[in-house]
Amino acid sequence: MELKLNRPICFFDLETTGIDVGKDRIVEIAIVKIYPNGNKESKTWLVNPTIPIPAHATAVHGITNEKVANEPTFKELASQIHNMIKDSDLAGFNSDRFDIPLLAEELLRAEVDFDMKNRVSVDVQTIFHKMEERTLSAAYKFYCGESLNNAHSAEADTMATYEILKAQLERYPELENDMKTLSEFTTRKKSVDFAGFIALNNEGKEIFTFGKHKGALVDEVLEKEPGYFGWIQNADFPLYTKKVLTAIKLRKLNTKL
């Protein structure tokens, strides 16, 4: 079953120096862009992360410091990558919790603005876990009937994820072949920032999800304790979280004018 698309969708996968969204870096990124007319465009980049790749990360994806020593940095690639994805919905395997947040951090660090306004994301892992409770290699075997060769290669994982989503739509007729609906199905919680430090409550208002103000309205905290904003901006929070908090603060200031 082919995907029903209103706009392009980019399936992508990252290989990284680790799993800390705020601190780790991309060492490989693969993107497969699917257009509404069925055309496909793909690109894979090796990336010099500018920090050492730990041995435990190399053991997973096989990318060494020597392999990427002469590759471009993410900052040098940022405009190419952004141009490929900026008009598209996004999809991946565990992408909502890891790949999209980390990609956002890398783009913002490279001074390329990034947000998910007016587009959606589909996390194929969430569909898999809600339906079958497995892993990527098992998902590929289960849905596509084949073994996943070169697992933890960004290109192989990206193509497998694309094939799995199509097979999931074939297998589960209750899943609507619509990216917005699939995005809603794969969304685990109503986070405002990718890292989940700011979420929406049942009334649709922003709240903090951590620390001494957990559950409190962001607007109220910023009004009663202005220094909390500065503390977050200067602390080790993801850049996208800081961006979202700044937007909330500016919105509140504008409503007072």
C-alpha positions, -999 to +999 in steps of 0.1 A: +000+000+000+014+034-010+011+064+013-016+090+008+002+123+010-009+159+009+027+170+011+061+153+010+071+132+039+108+126+049+117+093+066+150+098+083+174+081+107+204+093+127+235+076+139+250+095+168+277+098+194+252+088+221+216+092+233+218+126+252+197+149+230+213+180+245+249+170+243+254+143+217+260+148+179+250+133+146+276+112+128+254+100+100+220+110+087+199+094+059+168+109+045+143+093+021+118+119+008+085+106-006+065+130-028+026+129-031+031+116-067+051+087-055+085+100-066+114+094-041+146+113-033+172+100-010+204+113+005+229+101+031+256+122+048+285+112+070+291+140+095+321+150+115+306+155+150+335+177+162+335+156+194+350+122+200+328+092+191+328+069+222+337+033+217+303+021+228+286+042+201+310+029+174+302-007+186+266+000+177+269+017+143+305+010+132+314+046+125+348+056+139+365+089+145+388+082+116+359+075+092+344+110+097+376+130+103+375+145+069+337+147+065+318+180+067+304+192+101+267+194+107+269+232+105+283+229+070+255+205+060+227+222+079+213+243+050+212+212+026+195+191+052+170+218+061+162+225+025+153+188+020+130+186+050+115+220+054+084+214+033+077+179+046+062+159+073+087+138+092+087+101+100+111+076+116+116+048+141+116+063+177+118+097+159+094+116+182+115+109+213+150+109+198+157+117+161+135+148+158+146+163+191+183+157+183+180+170+148+163+201+161+192+207+185+217+203+157+199+227+134+194+253+161+231+250+171+239+257+134+217+288+136+190+273+113+155+278+127+134+247+131+100+239+143+071+215+135+044+241+129+020+233+100+034+198+097+032+165+115+054+136+125+047+099+124+067+076+147+066+041+132+080+026+164+049+038+183+026+021+158+047-011+162+047-010+200+010-003+202+002-031+178+029-058+184+055-047+211+088-055+192+121-038+179+131-025+145+147-057+132+118-078+145+094-053+130+110-056+096+109-094+098+073-094+111+058-069+086+080-074+056+090-110+060+127-103+055+158-100+077+172-065+082+208-066+068+232-038+079+211-029+109+223+003+125+233+016+092+213+049+088+204+041+052+193+006+058+173+016+089+156+045+070+145+023+041+133-004+065+112+021+084+096+033+052+088-002+041+074-011+076+050+018+076+036+008+042+032-028+055+016-016+087-011+002+067-017-030+047-019-051+079-041-028+100-071-015+080-082+004+111-052+027+106-061+055+082-036+062+054-033+099+064-002+115+079-021+138+103-041+109+117-010+087+119+008+115+137-020+117+163-019+079+167+018+079+173+020+109+196+027+096+231+019+128+251+010+164+244+045+179+247+051+214+235+088+210+233+104+178+219+121+169+252+089+169+272+098+196+297+068+216+287+034+199+280-002+208+276-027+200+304-063+189+299-073+225+292-047+229+265-025+252+286+013+249+289+026+234+321+061+224+334+066+187+337+097+187+360+112+201+391+096+223+418+071+237+394+059+203+380+023+206+369+022+244+373+011+267+345+041+282+327+025+316+324+020+317+362+055+306+370+071+332+347+049+359+363+055+349+399+092+339+396+108+358+366+142+344+375+131+309+366+131+318+329+167+330+332+177+299+351+164+276+323+180+297+296+214+295+313+211+258+324+218+227+304+183+224+287+178+216+250+179+246+227+144+238+214+130+239+250+146+273+255+131+285+222+096+273+232+099+290+266+110+322+250+080+322+226+056+317+256+072+346+275+070+368+244+034+359+238+026+368+274+044+401+271+026+409+239-008+403+255+000+429+281+007+456+255 
